[in-house]
């Protein structure tokens, strides 16, 4: 998120807070999905999601959203990273 130096209007601030809460909730749901699928602790699921996003050069939020919207299977997160040539 980018926070402007201009004074925020109250509706802008509320929208930003709602967006941040929704993103956090999506990430928490995605962590739970990976943890349940892989049979690991939430902390390990967090590492798996972060590693997947890092290795595949995708945003963590996009990865979480894909899992929650069911456009990506949790098994994809567990696949070994491909090497770059």
Phi and psi restraints in degrees (range 20) as a CNS / XPLOR table:
assign (resid 1 and name C) (resid 2 and name N)
       (resid 2 and name CA) (resid 2 and name C) 1.0 -113.6 20.0 2
assign (resid 2 and name N) (resid 2 and name CA)
       (resid 2 and name C) (resid 3 and name N) 1.0 125.5 20.0 2
assign (resid 2 and name C) (resid 3 and name N)
       (resid 3 and name CA) (resid 3 and name C) 1.0 -100.5 20.0 2
assign (resid 3 and name N) (resid 3 and name CA)
       (resid 3 and name C) (resid 4 and name N) 1.0 121.3 20.0 2
assign (resid 3 and name C) (resid 4 and name N)
       (resid 4 and name CA) (resid 4 and name C) 1.0 -73.5 20.0 2
assign (resid 4 and name N) (resid 4 and name CA)
       (resid 4 and name C) (resid 5 and name N) 1.0 153.0 20.0 2
assign (resid 4 and name C) (resid 5 and name N)
       (resid 5 and name CA) (resid 5 and name C) 1.0 -81.4 20.0 2
assign (resid 5 and name N) (resid 5 and name CA)
       (resid 5 and name C) (resid 6 and name N) 1.0 -12.8 20.0 2
assign (resid 5 and name C) (resid 6 and name N)
       (resid 6 and name CA) (resid 6 and name C) 1.0 -74.1 20.0 2
assign (resid 6 and name N) (resid 6 and name CA)
       (resid 6 and name C) (resid 7 and name N) 1.0 149.4 20.0 2
assign (resid 6 and name C) (resid 7 and name N)
       (resid 7 and name CA) (resid 7 and name C) 1.0 -60.0 20.0 2
assign (resid 7 and name N) (resid 7 and name CA)
       (resid 7 and name C) (resid 8 and name N) 1.0 134.1 20.0 2
assign (resid 7 and name C) (resid 8 and name N)
       (resid 8 and name CA) (resid 8 and name C) 1.0 -82.6 20.0 2
assign (resid 8 and name N) (resid 8 and name CA)
       (resid 8 and name C) (resid 9 and name N) 1.0 141.2 20.0 2
assign (resid 8 and name C) (resid 9 and name N)
       (resid 9 and name CA) (resid 9 and name C) 1.0 -77.3 20.0 2
assign (resid 9 and name N) (resid 9 and name CA)
       (resid 9 and name C) (resid 10 and name N) 1.0 153.5 20.0 2
assign (resid 9 and name C) (resid 10 and name N)
       (resid 10 and name CA) (resid 10 and name C) 1.0 -60.9 20.0 2
assign (resid 10 and name N) (resid 10 and name CA)
       (resid 10 and name C) (resid 11 and name N) 1.0 -37.2 20.0 2
assign (resid 10 and name C) (resid 11 and name N)
       (resid 11 and name CA) (resid 11 and name C) 1.0 -70.4 20.0 2
assign (resid 11 and name N) (resid 11 and name CA)
       (resid 11 and name C) (resid 12 and name N) 1.0 -30.7 20.0 2
assign (resid 11 and name C) (resid 12 and name N)
       (resid 12 and name CA) (resid 12 and name C) 1.0 -65.9 20.0 2
assign (resid 12 and name N) (resid 12 and name CA)
       (resid 12 and name C) (resid 13 and name N) 1.0 -43.0 20.0 2
assign (resid 12 and name C) (resid 13 and name N)
       (resid 13 and name CA) (resid 13 and name C) 1.0 -65.2 20.0 2
assign (resid 13 and name N) (resid 13 and name CA)
       (resid 13 and name C) (resid 14 and name N) 1.0 -42.4 20.0 2
assign (resid 13 and name C) (resid 14 and name N)
       (resid 14 and name CA) (resid 14 and name C) 1.0 -63.4 20.0 2
assign (resid 14 and name N) (resid 14 and name CA)
       (resid 14 and name C) (resid 15 and name N) 1.0 -42.1 20.0 2
assign (resid 14 and name C) (resid 15 and name N)
       (resid 15 and name CA) (resid 15 and name C) 1.0 -62.0 20.0 2
assign (resid 15 and name N) (resid 15 and name CA)
       (resid 15 and name C) (resid 16 and name N) 1.0 -42.4 20.0 2
assign (resid 15 and name C) (resid 16 and name N)
       (resid 16 and name CA) (resid 16 and name C) 1.0 -64.7 20.0 2
assign (resid 16 and name N) (resid 16 and name CA)
       (resid 16 and name C) (resid 17 and name N) 1.0 -41.5 20.0 2
assign (resid 16 and name C) (resid 17 and name N)
       (resid 17 and name CA) (resid 17 and name C) 1.0 -65.6 20.0 2
assign (resid 17 and name N) (resid 17 and name CA)
       (resid 17 and name C) (resid 18 and name N) 1.0 -44.1 20.0 2
assign (resid 17 and name C) (resid 18 and name N)
       (resid 18 and name CA) (resid 18 and name C) 1.0 -60.8 20.0 2
assign (resid 18 and name N) (resid 18 and name CA)
       (resid 18 and name C) (resid 19 and name N) 1.0 -41.1 20.0 2
assign (resid 18 and name C) (resid 19 and name N)
       (resid 19 and name CA) (resid 19 and name C) 1.0 -63.2 20.0 2
assign (resid 19 and name N) (resid 19 and name CA)
       (resid 19 and name C) (resid 20 and name N) 1.0 -43.7 20.0 2
assign (resid 19 and name C) (resid 20 and name N)
       (resid 20 and name CA) (resid 20 and name C) 1.0 -65.2 20.0 2
assign (resid 20 and name N) (resid 20 and name CA)
       (resid 20 and name C) (resid 21 and name N) 1.0 -40.8 20.0 2
assign (resid 20 and name C) (resid 21 and name N)
       (resid 21 and name CA) (resid 21 and name C) 1.0 -66.1 20.0 2
assign (resid 21 and name N) (resid 21 and name CA)
       (resid 21 and name C) (resid 22 and name N) 1.0 -41.6 20.0 2
assign (resid 21 and name C) (resid 22 and name N)
       (resid 22 and name CA) (resid 22 and name C) 1.0 -64.4 20.0 2
assign (resid 22 and name N) (resid 22 and name CA)
       (resid 22 and name C) (resid 23 and name N) 1.0 -41.1 20.0 2
assign (resid 22 and name C) (resid 23 and name N)
       (resid 23 and name CA) (resid 23 and name C) 1.0 -64.4 20.0 2
assign (resid 23 and name N) (resid 23 and name CA)
       (resid 23 and name C) (resid 24 and name N) 1.0 -41.2 20.0 2
assign (resid 23 and name C) (resid 24 and name N)
       (resid 24 and name CA) (resid 24 and name C) 1.0 -64.5 20.0 2
assign (resid 24 and name N) (resid 24 and name CA)
       (resid 24 and name C) (resid 25 and name N) 1.0 -43.6 20.0 2
assign (resid 24 and name C) (resid 25 and name N)
       (resid 25 and name CA) (resid 25 and name C) 1.0 -63.3 20.0 2
assign (resid 25 and name N) (resid 25 and name CA)
       (resid 25 and name C) (resid 26 and name N) 1.0 -41.8 20.0 2
assign (resid 25 and name C) (resid 26 and name N)
       (resid 26 and name CA) (resid 26 and name C) 1.0 -62.0 20.0 2
assign (resid 26 and name N) (resid 26 and name CA)
       (resid 26 and name C) (resid 27 and name N) 1.0 -43.8 20.0 2
assign (resid 26 and name C) (resid 27 and name N)
       (resid 27 and name CA) (resid 27 and name C) 1.0 -64.4 20.0 2
assign (resid 27 and name N) (resid 27 and name CA)
       (resid 27 and name C) (resid 28 and name N) 1.0 -41.4 20.0 2
assign (resid 27 and name C) (resid 28 and name N)
       (resid 28 and name CA) (resid 28 and name C) 1.0 -63.8 20.0 2
assign (resid 28 and name N) (resid 28 and name CA)
       (resid 28 and name C) (resid 29 and name N) 1.0 -40.7 20.0 2
assign (resid 28 and name C) (resid 29 and name N)
       (resid 29 and name CA) (resid 29 and name C) 1.0 -64.8 20.0 2
assign (resid 29 and name N) (resid 29 and name CA)
       (resid 29 and name C) (resid 30 and name N) 1.0 -43.4 20.0 2
assign (resid 29 and name C) (resid 30 and name N)
       (resid 30 and name CA) (resid 30 and name C) 1.0 -62.0 20.0 2
assign (resid 30 and name N) (resid 30 and name CA)
       (resid 30 and name C) (resid 31 and name N) 1.0 -41.9 20.0 2
assign (resid 30 and name C) (resid 31 and name N)
       (resid 31 and name CA) (resid 31 and name C) 1.0 -60.6 20.0 2
assign (resid 31 and name N) (resid 31 and name CA)
       (resid 31 and name C) (resid 32 and name N) 1.0 -42.5 20.0 2
assign (resid 31 and name C) (resid 32 and name N)
       (resid 32 and name CA) (resid 32 and name C) 1.0 -63.8 20.0 2
assign (resid 32 and name N) (resid 32 and name CA)
       (resid 32 and name C) (resid 33 and name N) 1.0 -39.3 20.0 2
assign (resid 32 and name C) (resid 33 and name N)
       (resid 33 and name CA) (resid 33 and name C) 1.0 -63.0 20.0 2
assign (resid 33 and name N) (resid 33 and name CA)
       (resid 33 and name C) (resid 34 and name N) 1.0 -46.6 20.0 2
assign (resid 33 and name C) (resid 34 and name N)
       (resid 34 and name CA) (resid 34 and name C) 1.0 -65.9 20.0 2
assign (resid 34 and name N) (resid 34 and name CA)
       (resid 34 and name C) (resid 35 and name N) 1.0 -43.2 20.0 2
assign (resid 34 and name C) (resid 35 and name N)
       (resid 35 and name CA) (resid 35 and name C) 1.0 -60.4 20.0 2
assign (resid 35 and name N) (resid 35 and name CA)
       (resid 35 and name C) (resid 36 and name N) 1.0 -45.1 20.0 2
assign (resid 35 and name C) (resid 36 and name N)
       (resid 36 and name CA) (resid 36 and name C) 1.0 -66.7 20.0 2
assign (resid 36 and name N) (resid 36 and name CA)
       (resid 36 and name C) (resid 37 and name N) 1.0 -42.8 20.0 2
assign (resid 36 and name C) (resid 37 and name N)
       (resid 37 and name CA) (resid 37 and name C) 1.0 -65.0 20.0 2
assign (resid 37 and name N) (resid 37 and name CA)
       (resid 37 and name C) (resid 38 and name N) 1.0 -43.9 20.0 2
assign (resid 37 and name C) (resid 38 and name N)
       (resid 38 and name CA) (resid 38 and name C) 1.0 -88.6 20.0 2
assign (resid 38 and name N) (resid 38 and name CA)
       (resid 38 and name C) (resid 39 and name N) 1.0 -12.9 20.0 2
assign (resid 38 and name C) (resid 39 and name N)
       (resid 39 and name CA) (resid 39 and name C) 1.0 69.5 20.0 2
assign (resid 39 and name N) (resid 39 and name CA)
       (resid 39 and name C) (resid 40 and name N) 1.0 38.8 20.0 2
assign (resid 39 and name C) (resid 40 and name N)
       (resid 40 and name CA) (resid 40 and name C) 1.0 -122.2 20.0 2
assign (resid 40 and name N) (resid 40 and name CA)
       (resid 40 and name C) (resid 41 and name N) 1.0 169.4 20.0 2
assign (resid 40 and name C) (resid 41 and name N)
       (resid 41 and name CA) (resid 41 and name C) 1.0 -71.5 20.0 2
assign (resid 41 and name N) (resid 41 and name CA)
       (resid 41 and name C) (resid 42 and name N) 1.0 159.8 20.0 2
assign (resid 41 and name C) (resid 42 and name N)
       (resid 42 and name CA) (resid 42 and name C) 1.0 -57.5 20.0 2
assign (resid 42 and name N) (resid 42 and name CA)
       (resid 42 and name C) (resid 43 and name N) 1.0 -39.5 20.0 2
assign (resid 42 and name C) (resid 43 and name N)
       (resid 43 and name CA) (resid 43 and name C) 1.0 -62.4 20.0 2
assign (resid 43 and name N) (resid 43 and name CA)
       (resid 43 and name C) (resid 44 and name N) 1.0 -39.4 20.0 2
assign (resid 43 and name C) (resid 44 and name N)
       (resid 44 and name CA) (resid 44 and name C) 1.0 -68.8 20.0 2
assign (resid 44 and name N) (resid 44 and name CA)
       (resid 44 and name C) (resid 45 and name N) 1.0 -38.4 20.0 2
assign (resid 44 and name C) (resid 45 and name N)
       (resid 45 and name CA) (resid 45 and name C) 1.0 -61.8 20.0 2
assign (resid 45 and name N) (resid 45 and name CA)
       (resid 45 and name C) (resid 46 and name N) 1.0 -37.8 20.0 2
assign (resid 45 and name C) (resid 46 and name N)
       (resid 46 and name CA) (resid 46 and name C) 1.0 -61.1 20.0 2
assign (resid 46 and name N) (resid 46 and name CA)
       (resid 46 and name C) (resid 47 and name N) 1.0 -45.1 20.0 2
assign (resid 46 and name C) (resid 47 and name N)
       (resid 47 and name CA) (resid 47 and name C) 1.0 -63.5 20.0 2
assign (resid 47 and name N) (resid 47 and name CA)
       (resid 47 and name C) (resid 48 and name N) 1.0 -41.4 20.0 2
assign (resid 47 and name C) (resid 48 and name N)
       (resid 48 and name CA) (resid 48 and name C) 1.0 -62.0 20.0 2
assign (resid 48 and name N) (resid 48 and name CA)
       (resid 48 and name C) (resid 49 and name N) 1.0 -44.4 20.0 2
assign (resid 48 and name C) (resid 49 and name N)
       (resid 49 and name CA) (resid 49 and name C) 1.0 -63.9 20.0 2
assign (resid 49 and name N) (resid 49 and name CA)
       (resid 49 and name C) (resid 50 and name N) 1.0 -44.9 20.0 2
assign (resid 49 and name C) (resid 50 and name N)
       (resid 50 and name CA) (resid 50 and name C) 1.0 -63.7 20.0 2
assign (resid 50 and name N) (resid 50 and name CA)
       (resid 50 and name C) (resid 51 and name N) 1.0 -44.6 20.0 2
assign (resid 50 and name C) (resid 51 and name N)
       (resid 51 and name CA) (resid 51 and name C) 1.0 -62.1 20.0 2
assign (resid 51 and name N) (resid 51 and name CA)
       (resid 51 and name C) (resid 52 and name N) 1.0 -42.5 20.0 2
assign (resid 51 and name C) (resid 52 and name N)
       (resid 52 and name CA) (resid 52 and name C) 1.0 -59.4 20.0 2
assign (resid 52 and name N) (resid 52 and name CA)
       (resid 52 and name C) (resid 53 and name N) 1.0 -48.9 20.0 2
assign (resid 52 and name C) (resid 53 and name N)
       (resid 53 and name CA) (resid 53 and name C) 1.0 -62.1 20.0 2
assign (resid 53 and name N) (resid 53 and name CA)
       (resid 53 and name C) (resid 54 and name N) 1.0 -40.9 20.0 2
assign (resid 53 and name C) (resid 54 and name N)
       (resid 54 and name CA) (resid 54 and name C) 1.0 -65.4 20.0 2
assign (resid 54 and name N) (resid 54 and name CA)
       (resid 54 and name C) (resid 55 and name N) 1.0 -50.1 20.0 2
assign (resid 54 and name C) (resid 55 and name N)
       (resid 55 and name CA) (resid 55 and name C) 1.0 -65.8 20.0 2
assign (resid 55 and name N) (resid 55 and name CA)
       (resid 55 and name C) (resid 56 and name N) 1.0 -31.1 20.0 2
assign (resid 55 and name C) (resid 56 and name N)
       (resid 56 and name CA) (resid 56 and name C) 1.0 -99.5 20.0 2
assign (resid 56 and name N) (resid 56 and name CA)
       (resid 56 and name C) (resid 57 and name N) 1.0 4.7 20.0 2
assign (resid 56 and name C) (resid 57 and name N)
       (resid 57 and name CA) (resid 57 and name C) 1.0 54.8 20.0 2
assign (resid 57 and name N) (resid 57 and name CA)
       (resid 57 and name C) (resid 58 and name N) 1.0 44.6 20.0 2
assign (resid 57 and name C) (resid 58 and name N)
       (resid 58 and name CA) (resid 58 and name C) 1.0 -122.8 20.0 2
assign (resid 58 and name N) (resid 58 and name CA)
       (resid 58 and name C) (resid 59 and name N) 1.0 157.1 20.0 2
assign (resid 58 and name C) (resid 59 and name N)
       (resid 59 and name CA) (resid 59 and name C) 1.0 -72.2 20.0 2
assign (resid 59 and name N) (resid 59 and name CA)
       (resid 59 and name C) (resid 60 and name N) 1.0 141.5 20.0 2
assign (resid 59 and name C) (resid 60 and name N)
       (resid 60 and name CA) (resid 60 and name C) 1.0 -60.2 20.0 2
assign (resid 60 and name N) (resid 60 and name CA)
       (resid 60 and name C) (resid 61 and name N) 1.0 -41.3 20.0 2
assign (resid 60 and name C) (resid 61 and name N)
       (resid 61 and name CA) (resid 61 and name C) 1.0 -62.7 20.0 2
assign (resid 61 and name N) (resid 61 and name CA)
       (resid 61 and name C) (resid 62 and name N) 1.0 -37.7 20.0 2
assign (resid 61 and name C) (resid 62 and name N)
       (resid 62 and name CA) (resid 62 and name C) 1.0 -67.5 20.0 2
assign (resid 62 and name N) (resid 62 and name CA)
       (resid 62 and name C) (resid 63 and name N) 1.0 -38.4 20.0 2
assign (resid 62 and name C) (resid 63 and name N)
       (resid 63 and name CA) (resid 63 and name C) 1.0 -63.9 20.0 2
assign (resid 63 and name N) (resid 63 and name CA)
       (resid 63 and name C) (resid 64 and name N) 1.0 -46.9 20.0 2
assign (resid 63 and name C) (resid 64 and name N)
       (resid 64 and name CA) (resid 64 and name C) 1.0 -61.4 20.0 2
assign (resid 64 and name N) (resid 64 and name CA)
       (resid 64 and name C) (resid 65 and name N) 1.0 -43.1 20.0 2
assign (resid 64 and name C) (resid 65 and name N)
       (resid 65 and name CA) (resid 65 and name C) 1.0 -62.9 20.0 2
assign (resid 65 and name N) (resid 65 and name CA)
       (resid 65 and name C) (resid 66 and name N) 1.0 -40.0 20.0 2
assign (resid 65 and name C) (resid 66 and name N)
       (resid 66 and name CA) (resid 66 and name C) 1.0 -63.7 20.0 2
assign (resid 66 and name N) (resid 66 and name CA)
       (resid 66 and name C) (resid 67 and name N) 1.0 -39.5 20.0 2
assign (resid 66 and name C) (resid 67 and name N)
       (resid 67 and name CA) (resid 67 and name C) 1.0 -65.7 20.0 2
assign (resid 67 and name N) (resid 67 and name CA)
       (resid 67 and name C) (resid 68 and name N) 1.0 -48.5 20.0 2
assign (resid 67 and name C) (resid 68 and name N)
       (resid 68 and name CA) (resid 68 and name C) 1.0 -66.2 20.0 2
assign (resid 68 and name N) (resid 68 and name CA)
       (resid 68 and name C) (resid 69 and name N) 1.0 -36.8 20.0 2
assign (resid 68 and name C) (resid 69 and name N)
       (resid 69 and name CA) (resid 69 and name C) 1.0 -83.2 20.0 2
assign (resid 69 and name N) (resid 69 and name CA)
       (resid 69 and name C) (resid 70 and name N) 1.0 0.0 20.0 2
assign (resid 69 and name C) (resid 70 and name N)
       (resid 70 and name CA) (resid 70 and name C) 1.0 65.3 20.0 2
assign (resid 70 and name N) (resid 70 and name CA)
       (resid 70 and name C) (resid 71 and name N) 1.0 28.6 20.0 2
assign (resid 70 and name C) (resid 71 and name N)
       (resid 71 and name CA) (resid 71 and name C) 1.0 -93.0 20.0 2
assign (resid 71 and name N) (resid 71 and name CA)
       (resid 71 and name C) (resid 72 and name N) 1.0 -3.7 20.0 2
assign (resid 71 and name C) (resid 72 and name N)
       (resid 72 and name CA) (resid 72 and name C) 1.0 -137.3 20.0 2
assign (resid 72 and name N) (resid 72 and name CA)
       (resid 72 and name C) (resid 73 and name N) 1.0 136.9 20.0 2
assign (resid 72 and name C) (resid 73 and name N)
       (resid 73 and name CA) (resid 73 and name C) 1.0 -85.4 20.0 2
assign (resid 73 and name N) (resid 73 and name CA)
       (resid 73 and name C) (resid 74 and name N) 1.0 145.3 20.0 2
assign (resid 73 and name C) (resid 74 and name N)
       (resid 74 and name CA) (resid 74 and name C) 1.0 -58.0 20.0 2
assign (resid 74 and name N) (resid 74 and name CA)
       (resid 74 and name C) (resid 75 and name N) 1.0 -27.7 20.0 2
assign (resid 74 and name C) (resid 75 and name N)
       (resid 75 and name CA) (resid 75 and name C) 1.0 -59.5 20.0 2
assign (resid 75 and name N) (resid 75 and name CA)
       (resid 75 and name C) (resid 76 and name N) 1.0 -29.5 20.0 2
assign (resid 75 and name C) (resid 76 and name N)
       (resid 76 and name CA) (resid 76 and name C) 1.0 -62.2 20.0 2
assign (resid 76 and name N) (resid 76 and name CA)
       (resid 76 and name C) (resid 77 and name N) 1.0 -36.5 20.0 2
assign (resid 76 and name C) (resid 77 and name N)
       (resid 77 and name CA) (resid 77 and name C) 1.0 -65.0 20.0 2
assign (resid 77 and name N) (resid 77 and name CA)
       (resid 77 and name C) (resid 78 and name N) 1.0 -31.2 20.0 2
assign (resid 77 and name C) (resid 78 and name N)
       (resid 78 and name CA) (resid 78 and name C) 1.0 -86.1 20.0 2
assign (resid 78 and name N) (resid 78 and name CA)
       (resid 78 and name C) (resid 79 and name N) 1.0 -12.8 20.0 2
assign (resid 78 and name C) (resid 79 and name N)
       (resid 79 and name CA) (resid 79 and name C) 1.0 -65.3 20.0 2
assign (resid 79 and name N) (resid 79 and name CA)
       (resid 79 and name C) (resid 80 and name N) 1.0 143.2 20.0 2
assign (resid 79 and name C) (resid 80 and name N)
       (resid 80 and name CA) (resid 80 and name C) 1.0 -63.8 20.0 2
assign (resid 80 and name N) (resid 80 and name CA)
       (resid 80 and name C) (resid 81 and name N) 1.0 146.6 20.0 2
assign (resid 80 and name C) (resid 81 and name N)
       (resid 81 and name CA) (resid 81 and name C) 1.0 -67.0 20.0 2
assign (resid 81 and name N) (resid 81 and name CA)
       (resid 81 and name C) (resid 82 and name N) 1.0 145.6 20.0 2
assign (resid 81 and name C) (resid 82 and name N)
       (resid 82 and name CA) (resid 82 and name C) 1.0 -82.9 20.0 2
assign (resid 82 and name N) (resid 82 and name CA)
       (resid 82 and name C) (resid 83 and name N) 1.0 143.7 20.0 2
assign (resid 82 and name C) (resid 83 and name N)
       (resid 83 and name CA) (resid 83 and name C) 1.0 -81.6 20.0 2
assign (resid 83 and name N) (resid 83 and name CA)
       (resid 83 and name C) (resid 84 and name N) 1.0 147.6 20.0 2
assign (resid 83 and name C) (resid 84 and name N)
       (resid 84 and name CA) (resid 84 and name C) 1.0 -96.1 20.0 2
assign (resid 84 and name N) (resid 84 and name CA)
       (resid 84 and name C) (resid 85 and name N) 1.0 141.0 20.0 2
